[in-house]
Amino acid sequence: MDGEDRTEPRGTAGHPSRKTVLRAALAVGVAAPAVLAGAPALARSLSAGEGDPELTPMCDDGDDPTPPQMEGPYFRPNSPRRTSLLEPGTPGVRLTVTGYVFGLACRPVPGALLDFWQADTNGAYDNAGYRFRGHQFTDDRGTFTLTTVVPGLYPGRTRHLHVKVQAPGRPILTTQLYFPGEPRNRTDSLYDPRLLMAVRDTGGARAADFDFVLDVPQSPDPTDPPTDPPGGTTWRAGTAYRAGDRVTYGGTGYVCLQAHTAMAGWEPPHVPALWRTA
């Protein structure tokens, strides 16, 4: 939208976070270290004047989960299982929301339950039936997709989606998702910028991204980039380095991003695909 700034979830010293790397790896089906270089960012869109808030947690080993919010008065149990809330002739601007459900170590959570409900394009909730209500489960990669419409404005509230998310056998996270650039974001007492979706226009429709971090204990996979690499030696050509190895070069510390054998001309400052500053 016009006048919006875009910020990206940040890892250490401006480099991709573990969540960014793992999301990219899951998307292309390869091991995480192979996609560290140039990994796509998980942007959160912010409108001008909304500042630079604390972003949704990055899954960096024991980080806090996605913030909860109140359920509100319009939740109804036993919603139908479906990924699309659209019905024939449904009015409104089409909206597709996609994302991942992660645990605390940034591993995907398969089979997580997501139960969505929202107002229609006129700001009304269906409290007699199940229009704009539905639940689904993440696939084996921890992904979900919701097809719906942009909700209308409800009195006193900014534009939002409601959702309950639950990993198998774990507590339920109840929260709300918000749209960037909404004037009422500044006046809604419940609005939390950490719950902003990344939203973009797609030729008359809109697409949004959001990744949930659940309070699910996990152990990092051996292929995950360490968030705090151990060790540290002086960089030397001819040395075989593994992802996560730490070296110094010219007095600066670096962390290896991809396994490789060092050679002259591949000194850490010159090959950001292989090394980042520690």
KOLGU-905131 format. One record per residue (C-alpha): residue number from 1; residue in one letter; x, y, z. Coordinates in nm, 4 decimals, always signed. Layout:
BEGIN
+-----+----+----------+----------+----------+
:   i : aa :     east :    north :       up :
+-----+----+----------+----------+----------+
: NUM :  A :        X :        Y :        Z :
...
+-----+----+----------+----------+----------+
***
This chain:
BEGIN
+-----+----+----------+----------+----------+
:   i : aa :     east :    north :       up :
+-----+----+----------+----------+----------+
:   1 :  M :  +0.0000 :  +0.0000 :  +0.0000 :
:   2 :  D :  +0.1121 :  +0.3554 :  -0.0607 :
:   3 :  G :  +0.3258 :  +0.5120 :  +0.2077 :
:   4 :  E :  +0.4236 :  +0.1865 :  +0.3755 :
:   5 :  D :  +0.7690 :  +0.0887 :  +0.4884 :
:   6 :  R :  +0.8830 :  -0.2708 :  +0.4897 :
:   7 :  T :  +1.1022 :  -0.4186 :  +0.7553 :
:   8 :  E :  +1.2423 :  -0.7676 :  +0.7737 :
:   9 :  P :  +1.2771 :  -0.9936 :  +1.0751 :
:  10 :  R :  +1.6370 :  -0.9644 :  +1.1694 :
:  11 :  G :  +1.8931 :  -1.2215 :  +1.2711 :
:  12 :  T :  +2.2243 :  -1.1437 :  +1.4365 :
:  13 :  A :  +2.3978 :  -0.8341 :  +1.3000 :
:  14 :  G :  +2.1427 :  -0.7984 :  +1.0224 :
:  15 :  H :  +2.1910 :  -1.1503 :  +0.8853 :
:  16 :  P :  +1.9130 :  -1.4022 :  +0.8215 :
:  17 :  S :  +1.7602 :  -1.5519 :  +1.1337 :
:  18 :  R :  +1.7319 :  -1.9259 :  +1.1817 :
:  19 :  K :  +1.3608 :  -1.9002 :  +1.1090 :
:  20 :  T :  +1.4279 :  -1.7223 :  +0.7791 :
:  21 :  V :  +1.6792 :  -1.9865 :  +0.6756 :
:  22 :  L :  +1.4636 :  -2.2833 :  +0.7715 :
:  23 :  R :  +1.1555 :  -2.1394 :  +0.6049 :
:  24 :  A :  +1.3529 :  -2.0974 :  +0.2823 :
:  25 :  A :  +1.4907 :  -2.4489 :  +0.3122 :
:  26 :  L :  +1.1450 :  -2.5967 :  +0.3654 :
:  27 :  A :  +1.0130 :  -2.4040 :  +0.0673 :
:  28 :  V :  +1.2683 :  -2.5464 :  -0.1763 :
:  29 :  G :  +1.3145 :  -2.8837 :  -0.0091 :
:  30 :  V :  +1.6889 :  -2.8650 :  +0.0638 :
:  31 :  A :  +1.9062 :  -2.8627 :  +0.3738 :
:  32 :  A :  +1.9157 :  -2.5315 :  +0.5546 :
:  33 :  P :  +2.2852 :  -2.4390 :  +0.5147 :
:  34 :  A :  +2.2614 :  -2.4657 :  +0.1374 :
:  35 :  V :  +2.0114 :  -2.1823 :  +0.1231 :
:  36 :  L :  +2.1627 :  -1.9438 :  +0.3761 :
:  37 :  A :  +2.3087 :  -1.7187 :  +0.1097 :
:  38 :  G :  +2.0392 :  -1.4883 :  -0.0181 :
:  39 :  A :  +1.7647 :  -1.6557 :  +0.1826 :
:  40 :  P :  +1.4316 :  -1.4784 :  +0.1309 :
:  41 :  A :  +1.3288 :  -1.2545 :  +0.4168 :
:  42 :  L :  +1.0107 :  -1.2979 :  +0.6163 :
:  43 :  A :  +0.8952 :  -0.9384 :  +0.5876 :
:  44 :  R :  +0.6482 :  -0.7745 :  +0.8180 :
:  45 :  S :  +0.4862 :  -0.4743 :  +0.6490 :
:  46 :  L :  +0.4599 :  -0.1580 :  +0.8557 :
:  47 :  S :  +0.2756 :  +0.1571 :  +0.7646 :
:  48 :  A :  +0.4393 :  +0.4958 :  +0.7955 :
:  49 :  G :  +0.4124 :  +0.6173 :  +1.1510 :
:  50 :  E :  +0.3716 :  +0.2744 :  +1.3113 :
:  51 :  G :  +0.7378 :  +0.2748 :  +1.4055 :
:  52 :  D :  +0.9768 :  -0.0162 :  +1.4244 :
:  53 :  P :  +0.8187 :  -0.2587 :  +1.6729 :
:  54 :  E :  +0.9515 :  -0.5740 :  +1.8266 :
:  55 :  L :  +0.8787 :  -0.8344 :  +1.5617 :
:  56 :  T :  +0.7294 :  -1.1794 :  +1.5965 :
:  57 :  P :  +0.9955 :  -1.4030 :  +1.7595 :
:  58 :  M :  +1.2613 :  -1.5563 :  +1.5369 :
:  59 :  C :  +1.2789 :  -1.9072 :  +1.6931 :
:  60 :  D :  +1.6360 :  -1.8584 :  +1.8091 :
:  61 :  D :  +1.6477 :  -2.1435 :  +2.0620 :
:  62 :  G :  +1.4085 :  -2.0793 :  +2.3470 :
:  63 :  D :  +1.2633 :  -1.7528 :  +2.2205 :
:  64 :  D :  +0.9162 :  -1.6477 :  +2.3256 :
:  65 :  P :  +0.6213 :  -1.7809 :  +2.1253 :
:  66 :  T :  +0.3813 :  -1.5711 :  +1.9186 :
:  67 :  P :  +0.1931 :  -1.3321 :  +2.1513 :
:  68 :  P :  -0.1576 :  -1.4378 :  +2.2589 :
:  69 :  Q :  -0.4610 :  -1.2123 :  +2.2423 :
:  70 :  M :  -0.8162 :  -1.2270 :  +2.3725 :
:  71 :  E :  -1.0651 :  -1.4595 :  +2.2073 :
:  72 :  G :  -1.3385 :  -1.1974 :  +2.1824 :
:  73 :  P :  -1.7120 :  -1.2666 :  +2.1990 :
:  74 :  Y :  -1.7673 :  -1.4376 :  +1.8637 :
:  75 :  F :  -1.5765 :  -1.7664 :  +1.8715 :
:  76 :  R :  -1.7861 :  -2.0765 :  +1.7967 :
:  77 :  P :  -1.6546 :  -2.4317 :  +1.8424 :
:  78 :  N :  -1.7028 :  -2.7126 :  +1.5910 :
:  79 :  S :  -1.6238 :  -2.5104 :  +1.2799 :
:  80 :  P :  -1.6072 :  -2.7074 :  +0.9542 :
:  81 :  R :  -1.2739 :  -2.8383 :  +0.8373 :
:  82 :  R :  -1.1764 :  -2.6397 :  +0.5269 :
:  83 :  T :  -0.8972 :  -2.4232 :  +0.3894 :
:  84 :  S :  -1.1307 :  -2.1875 :  +0.2002 :
:  85 :  L :  -1.3965 :  -1.9781 :  +0.3707 :
:  86 :  L :  -1.5407 :  -1.8630 :  +0.0388 :
:  87 :  E :  -1.8861 :  -1.9597 :  -0.0816 :
:  88 :  P :  -2.0434 :  -1.8993 :  -0.4249 :
:  89 :  G :  -2.1040 :  -1.5285 :  -0.4720 :
:  90 :  T :  -1.9105 :  -1.4277 :  -0.1588 :
:  91 :  P :  -1.8509 :  -1.0507 :  -0.1823 :
:  92 :  G :  -1.5271 :  -0.8854 :  -0.0808 :
:  93 :  V :  -1.1618 :  -0.8575 :  -0.1749 :
:  94 :  R :  -1.0077 :  -1.2035 :  -0.1949 :
:  95 :  L :  -0.7346 :  -1.2735 :  +0.0608 :
:  96 :  T :  -0.4954 :  -1.5682 :  +0.0757 :
:  97 :  V :  -0.2976 :  -1.6161 :  +0.3974 :
:  98 :  T :  -0.0043 :  -1.8571 :  +0.3988 :
:  99 :  G :  +0.2640 :  -1.9403 :  +0.6503 :
: 100 :  Y :  +0.4319 :  -2.1912 :  +0.8770 :
: 101 :  V :  +0.3837 :  -2.3127 :  +1.2313 :
: 102 :  F :  +0.7169 :  -2.3504 :  +1.4120 :
: 103 :  G :  +0.8224 :  -2.4702 :  +1.7554 :
: 104 :  L :  +1.0785 :  -2.2994 :  +1.9773 :
: 105 :  A :  +1.3784 :  -2.4397 :  +1.7860 :
: 106 :  C :  +1.2321 :  -2.3374 :  +1.4497 :
: 107 :  R :  +1.1393 :  -2.6886 :  +1.3498 :
: 108 :  P :  +0.8057 :  -2.7099 :  +1.1645 :
: 109 :  V :  +0.5063 :  -2.8489 :  +1.3522 :
: 110 :  P :  +0.3099 :  -3.0942 :  +1.1354 :
: 111 :  G :  -0.0522 :  -3.1595 :  +1.2208 :
: 112 :  A :  -0.1007 :  -2.8345 :  +1.4098 :
: 113 :  L :  -0.4644 :  -2.7246 :  +1.4314 :
: 114 :  L :  -0.5548 :  -2.3740 :  +1.3112 :
: 115 :  D :  -0.9104 :  -2.2522 :  +1.3684 :
: 116 :  F :  -0.9899 :  -1.9203 :  +1.1947 :
: 117 :  W :  -1.2913 :  -1.6903 :  +1.2318 :
: 118 :  Q :  -1.3536 :  -1.3348 :  +1.1130 :
: 119 :  A :  -1.6055 :  -1.0693 :  +1.0153 :
: 120 :  D :  -1.7383 :  -1.0564 :  +0.6604 :
: 121 :  T :  -1.6657 :  -0.7685 :  +0.4237 :
: 122 :  N :  -1.9319 :  -0.5600 :  +0.6011 :
: 123 :  G :  -1.7826 :  -0.6159 :  +0.9464 :
: 124 :  A :  -2.0483 :  -0.8659 :  +1.0622 :
: 125 :  Y :  -1.9858 :  -1.2028 :  +1.2308 :
: 126 :  D :  -2.2080 :  -1.5018 :  +1.1614 :
: 127 :  N :  -2.3187 :  -1.6124 :  +1.5068 :
: 128 :  A :  -2.5889 :  -1.8510 :  +1.3850 :
: 129 :  G :  -2.3914 :  -2.0506 :  +1.1282 :
: 130 :  Y :  -2.0332 :  -2.0952 :  +1.0168 :
: 131 :  R :  -1.9753 :  -1.8364 :  +0.7460 :
: 132 :  F :  -1.6142 :  -1.7200 :  +0.7630 :
: 133 :  R :  -1.5284 :  -1.9891 :  +1.0137 :
: 134 :  G :  -1.3173 :  -2.2969 :  +0.9532 :
: 135 :  H :  -1.0337 :  -2.5104 :  +1.0824 :
: 136 :  Q :  -0.7464 :  -2.6930 :  +0.9153 :
: 137 :  F :  -0.4201 :  -2.8718 :  +0.9971 :
: 138 :  T :  -0.0649 :  -2.7981 :  +0.8911 :
: 139 :  D :  +0.0903 :  -3.0392 :  +0.6437 :
: 140 :  D :  +0.4084 :  -3.2405 :  +0.7032 :
: 141 :  R :  +0.6168 :  -2.9267 :  +0.6385 :
: 142 :  G :  +0.4241 :  -2.7238 :  +0.8947 :
: 143 :  T :  +0.2530 :  -2.5052 :  +0.6330 :
: 144 :  F :  -0.1015 :  -2.3745 :  +0.6072 :
: 145 :  T :  -0.3075 :  -2.1790 :  +0.3526 :
: 146 :  L :  -0.6300 :  -1.9908 :  +0.4178 :
: 147 :  T :  -0.8477 :  -1.8505 :  +0.1381 :
: 148 :  T :  -1.0989 :  -1.5888 :  +0.2490 :
: 149 :  V :  -1.1813 :  -1.2182 :  +0.2032 :
: 150 :  V :  -1.0408 :  -0.9084 :  +0.3684 :
: 151 :  P :  -1.2602 :  -0.8599 :  +0.6781 :
: 152 :  G :  -1.4633 :  -0.5453 :  +0.7187 :
: 153 :  L :  -1.4327 :  -0.3014 :  +1.0062 :
: 154 :  Y :  -1.6110 :  -0.3901 :  +1.3264 :
: 155 :  P :  -1.7096 :  -0.0981 :  +1.5565 :
: 156 :  G :  -1.4193 :  -0.0035 :  +1.7804 :
: 157 :  R :  -1.1721 :  -0.2420 :  +1.6200 :
: 158 :  T :  -0.9139 :  -0.2305 :  +1.3456 :
: 159 :  R :  -0.9184 :  -0.4901 :  +1.0666 :
: 160 :  H :  -0.8154 :  -0.8340 :  +1.1977 :
: 161 :  L :  -0.8439 :  -1.2123 :  +1.1787 :
: 162 :  H :  -0.8980 :  -1.4398 :  +1.4787 :
: 163 :  V :  -0.7171 :  -1.7720 :  +1.5104 :
: 164 :  K :  -0.6538 :  -2.0529 :  +1.7560 :
: 165 :  V :  -0.3401 :  -2.2601 :  +1.6960 :
: 166 :  Q :  -0.2587 :  -2.5841 :  +1.8746 :
: 167 :  A :  +0.0227 :  -2.8337 :  +1.8297 :
: 168 :  P :  -0.0769 :  -3.1949 :  +1.9006 :
: 169 :  G :  -0.1063 :  -3.2438 :  +2.2754 :
: 170 :  R :  +0.0001 :  -2.8872 :  +2.3558 :
: 171 :  P :  -0.1852 :  -2.5799 :  +2.4933 :
: 172 :  I :  -0.3915 :  -2.3618 :  +2.2594 :
: 173 :  L :  -0.2583 :  -2.0276 :  +2.1394 :
: 174 :  T :  -0.5444 :  -1.7810 :  +2.0865 :
: 175 :  T :  -0.4438 :  -1.4676 :  +1.8995 :
: 176 :  Q :  -0.5331 :  -1.2177 :  +1.6269 :
: 177 :  L :  -0.3613 :  -1.1136 :  +1.3034 :
: 178 :  Y :  -0.3484 :  -0.7568 :  +1.1782 :
: 179 :  F :  -0.3123 :  -0.5674 :  +0.8511 :
: 180 :  P :  -0.0436 :  -0.3013 :  +0.7971 :
: 181 :  G :  -0.1381 :  +0.0543 :  +0.7080 :
: 182 :  E :  -0.4807 :  +0.0513 :  +0.8729 :
: 183 :  P :  -0.5734 :  +0.3895 :  +1.0277 :
: 184 :  R :  -0.7431 :  +0.2182 :  +1.3218 :
: 185 :  N :  -0.4207 :  +0.0382 :  +1.4156 :
: 186 :  R :  -0.3341 :  +0.3562 :  +1.6054 :
: 187 :  T :  -0.6551 :  +0.3639 :  +1.8079 :
: 188 :  D :  -0.7361 :  -0.0040 :  +1.8684 :
: 189 :  S :  -0.6234 :  -0.0883 :  +2.2235 :
: 190 :  L :  -0.5802 :  -0.4561 :  +2.1325 :
: 191 :  Y :  -0.3624 :  -0.3958 :  +1.8263 :
: 192 :  D :  -0.0138 :  -0.5491 :  +1.8591 :
: 193 :  P :  +0.2414 :  -0.4740 :  +1.5834 :
: 194 :  R :  +0.4128 :  -0.8068 :  +1.6525 :
: 195 :  L :  +0.1046 :  -0.9675 :  +1.4983 :
: 196 :  L :  +0.1176 :  -0.7800 :  +1.1682 :
: 197 :  M :  +0.0911 :  -0.9937 :  +0.8577 :
: 198 :  A :  +0.3024 :  -0.9184 :  +0.5524 :
: 199 :  V :  +0.0409 :  -0.8133 :  +0.2981 :
: 200 :  R :  +0.0736 :  -0.7403 :  -0.0737 :
: 201 :  D :  -0.1630 :  -0.6682 :  -0.3601 :
: 202 :  T :  -0.1982 :  -0.9356 :  -0.6283 :
: 203 :  G :  -0.4012 :  -0.7901 :  -0.9124 :
: 204 :  G :  -0.7316 :  -0.7136 :  -0.7432 :
: 205 :  A :  -0.6766 :  -0.9576 :  -0.4581 :
: 206 :  R :  -0.4421 :  -0.9616 :  -0.1615 :
: 207 :  A :  -0.1896 :  -1.2124 :  -0.0306 :
: 208 :  A :  -0.0579 :  -1.2257 :  +0.3252 :
: 209 :  D :  +0.2108 :  -1.4189 :  +0.5127 :
: 210 :  F :  +0.2440 :  -1.4974 :  +0.8802 :
: 211 :  D :  +0.4451 :  -1.7593 :  +1.0706 :
: 212 :  F :  +0.3374 :  -1.8781 :  +1.4142 :
: 213 :  V :  +0.5885 :  -1.9743 :  +1.6850 :
: 214 :  L :  +0.4306 :  -2.2101 :  +1.9387 :
: 215 :  D :  +0.5504 :  -2.2937 :  +2.2874 :
: 216 :  V :  +0.6637 :  -2.6380 :  +2.1752 :
: 217 :  P :  +1.0039 :  -2.7587 :  +2.3052 :
: 218 :  Q :  +1.2247 :  -2.8863 :  +2.0235 :
: 219 :  S :  +1.5855 :  -2.9775 :  +1.9592 :
: 220 :  P :  +1.7527 :  -2.8142 :  +1.6583 :
: 221 :  D :  +1.8147 :  -3.0429 :  +1.3629 :
: 222 :  P :  +2.1848 :  -3.1141 :  +1.2895 :
: 223 :  T :  +2.1498 :  -2.9200 :  +0.9631 :
: 224 :  D :  +2.0247 :  -2.6046 :  +1.1355 :
: 225 :  P :  +2.2631 :  -2.3102 :  +1.1436 :
: 226 :  P :  +2.3733 :  -2.2669 :  +1.5053 :
: 227 :  T :  +2.2604 :  -1.9453 :  +1.6698 :
: 228 :  D :  +2.5726 :  -1.9366 :  +1.8821 :
: 229 :  P :  +2.8535 :  -2.1204 :  +1.6951 :
: 230 :  P :  +3.1235 :  -2.2622 :  +1.9228 :
: 231 :  G :  +3.4966 :  -2.2637 :  +1.8856 :
: 232 :  G :  +3.7081 :  -2.0291 :  +1.6786 :
: 233 :  T :  +4.0312 :  -2.0639 :  +1.4802 :
: 234 :  T :  +4.2268 :  -1.8518 :  +1.2350 :
: 235 :  W :  +4.1057 :  -1.8927 :  +0.8767 :
: 236 :  R :  +4.3463 :  -2.0954 :  +0.6599 :
: 237 :  A :  +4.3313 :  -2.1947 :  +0.2936 :
: 238 :  G :  +4.3046 :  -2.5704 :  +0.2432 :
: 239 :  T :  +4.0966 :  -2.6236 :  +0.5590 :
: 240 :  A :  +3.7669 :  -2.8070 :  +0.5319 :
: 241 :  Y :  +3.5027 :  -2.6032 :  +0.7147 :
: 242 :  R :  +3.1556 :  -2.7095 :  +0.8197 :
: 243 :  A :  +2.8458 :  -2.4962 :  +0.8570 :
: 244 :  G :  +2.8635 :  -2.3349 :  +1.1993 :
: 245 :  D :  +3.2449 :  -2.3334 :  +1.2302 :
: 246 :  R :  +3.3835 :  -2.0053 :  +1.3623 :
: 247 :  V :  +3.7095 :  -1.8457 :  +1.2481 :
: 248 :  T :  +3.8896 :  -1.5141 :  +1.2696 :
: 249 :  Y :  +4.0375 :  -1.3270 :  +0.9759 :
: 250 :  G :  +4.2011 :  -0.9861 :  +0.9944 :
: 251 :  G :  +4.0910 :  -0.9557 :  +1.3553 :
: 252 :  T :  +3.7217 :  -1.0112 :  +1.2737 :
: 253 :  G :  +3.5202 :  -1.3191 :  +1.3694 :
: 254 :  Y :  +3.3204 :  -1.5091 :  +1.1078 :
: 255 :  V :  +3.0731 :  -1.7989 :  +1.1073 :
: 256 :  C :  +3.0711 :  -2.0539 :  +0.8243 :
: 257 :  L :  +2.7411 :  -2.0704 :  +0.6371 :
: 258 :  Q :  +2.8072 :  -2.3612 :  +0.3992 :
: 259 :  A :  +3.0452 :  -2.6546 :  +0.4183 :
: 260 :  H :  +3.3437 :  -2.6059 :  +0.1860 :
: 261 :  T :  +3.7212 :  -2.6344 :  +0.1571 :
: 262 :  A :  +3.8860 :  -2.2933 :  +0.1847 :
: 263 :  M :  +4.1113 :  -2.1682 :  -0.0906 :
: 264 :  A :  +4.3001 :  -1.8508 :  -0.1710 :
: 265 :  G :  +4.0595 :  -1.5837 :  -0.2906 :
: 266 :  W :  +3.7800 :  -1.7198 :  -0.0710 :
: 267 :  E :  +3.8789 :  -1.5263 :  +0.2392 :
: 268 :  P :  +3.5737 :  -1.4579 :  +0.4599 :
: 269 :  P :  +3.5325 :  -1.0872 :  +0.3787 :
: 270 :  H :  +3.5092 :  -1.1661 :  +0.0062 :
: 271 :  V :  +3.2572 :  -1.4519 :  +0.0068 :
: 272 :  P :  +2.9374 :  -1.3614 :  +0.1959 :
: 273 :  A :  +2.7781 :  -1.6774 :  +0.0559 :
: 274 :  L :  +3.0190 :  -1.8790 :  +0.2729 :
: 275 :  W :  +3.0831 :  -1.6564 :  +0.5745 :
: 276 :  R :  +2.9046 :  -1.3962 :  +0.7838 :
: 277 :  T :  +3.0492 :  -1.1793 :  +1.0587 :
: 278 :  A :  +2.9987 :  -1.3309 :  +1.4016 :
+-----+----+----------+----------+----------+
***
